[in-house]
């Protein structure tokens, strides 16, 4: 949509700490539960819930069990060297 893309992904385990300086990022949980660690706390997101990470906020997403999520982000956003499945 416009310059944004919607990605449906499966995550398991921990990802590296990272920050998106230029854009917000939206996480919507389709199935399961995920955790977004912040430097000053933690957010748990369950099925049918969403969380918007404001630009400039450092995060470390994780999931103890397989979790299906939808991400909404600009096309040019790179999540780093994390391998997709």
C-alpha positions as CSV (number, residue, x, y, z in Angstrom):
1,X,0.0,0.0,0.0
2,X,1.6,3.2,-1.2
3,X,5.2,2.9,0.0
4,X,4.4,0.5,2.8
5,X,4.4,-3.3,2.8
6,X,2.5,-5.8,4.9
7,X,4.6,-8.9,5.8
8,X,3.2,-12.1,7.3
9,X,6.0,-13.8,9.2
10,X,6.6,-16.6,11.7
11,X,9.0,-15.9,14.5
12,X,10.6,-18.1,17.1
13,X,13.4,-17.3,19.5
14,X,15.2,-14.0,20.1
15,X,16.2,-11.3,17.6
16,X,19.0,-8.8,18.0
17,X,18.6,-5.4,19.6
18,X,17.9,-2.8,16.8
19,X,16.4,0.6,16.2
20,X,14.6,2.1,13.2
21,X,15.5,5.8,13.2
22,X,13.3,6.9,10.3
23,X,10.0,5.2,10.8
24,X,7.5,3.6,13.2
25,X,6.9,-0.2,13.0
26,X,3.6,-2.0,13.6
27,X,3.4,-5.6,15.0
28,X,0.1,-7.4,14.9
29,X,-0.1,-10.9,16.4
30,X,-2.2,-13.3,14.3
31,X,-1.4,-16.5,16.3
32,X,0.6,-17.0,19.5
33,X,2.3,-14.5,21.7
34,X,5.4,-12.3,21.3
35,X,7.6,-10.2,23.5
36,X,9.2,-6.9,22.6
37,X,11.9,-6.0,25.1
38,X,12.6,-2.3,25.6
39,X,15.6,-0.9,27.4
40,X,13.2,0.1,30.3
41,X,10.6,-2.7,30.2
42,X,8.8,-5.3,28.2
43,X,5.6,-5.5,26.1
44,X,3.7,-8.8,25.6
45,X,1.5,-9.0,22.6
46,X,-1.1,-11.8,22.3
47,X,-3.4,-12.9,19.4
48,X,-5.4,-10.1,17.9
49,X,-3.4,-7.4,19.6
50,X,-0.9,-4.9,18.1
51,X,1.9,-2.7,19.2
52,X,3.4,0.3,17.4
53,X,7.1,0.9,18.0
54,X,7.8,4.6,17.7
55,X,10.8,5.5,15.5
56,X,14.0,5.8,17.4
57,X,13.0,3.3,20.1
58,X,15.5,0.4,20.5
59,X,13.7,-3.0,20.7
60,X,14.5,-6.8,20.8
61,X,11.5,-8.9,19.6
62,X,11.2,-12.5,20.7
63,X,8.8,-15.4,21.0
64,X,9.1,-18.5,23.2
65,X,7.0,-20.6,20.8
66,X,6.2,-20.1,17.1
67,X,4.2,-16.9,16.6
68,X,2.6,-15.6,13.5
69,X,2.7,-11.9,13.0
70,X,1.9,-9.2,10.5
71,X,4.4,-6.3,10.2
72,X,3.6,-3.0,8.5
73,X,6.7,-1.0,7.5
74,X,8.1,1.1,4.7
75,X,9.4,-1.0,1.7
76,X,13.0,0.0,2.4
77,X,13.2,-1.1,6.0
78,X,15.8,-3.8,6.7
79,X,15.5,-5.9,9.8
80,X,19.3,-6.7,9.8
81,X,21.0,-9.9,9.3
82,X,18.2,-12.0,10.7
83,X,17.4,-15.0,8.6
84,X,13.8,-15.4,7.5
85,X,12.0,-18.8,7.5
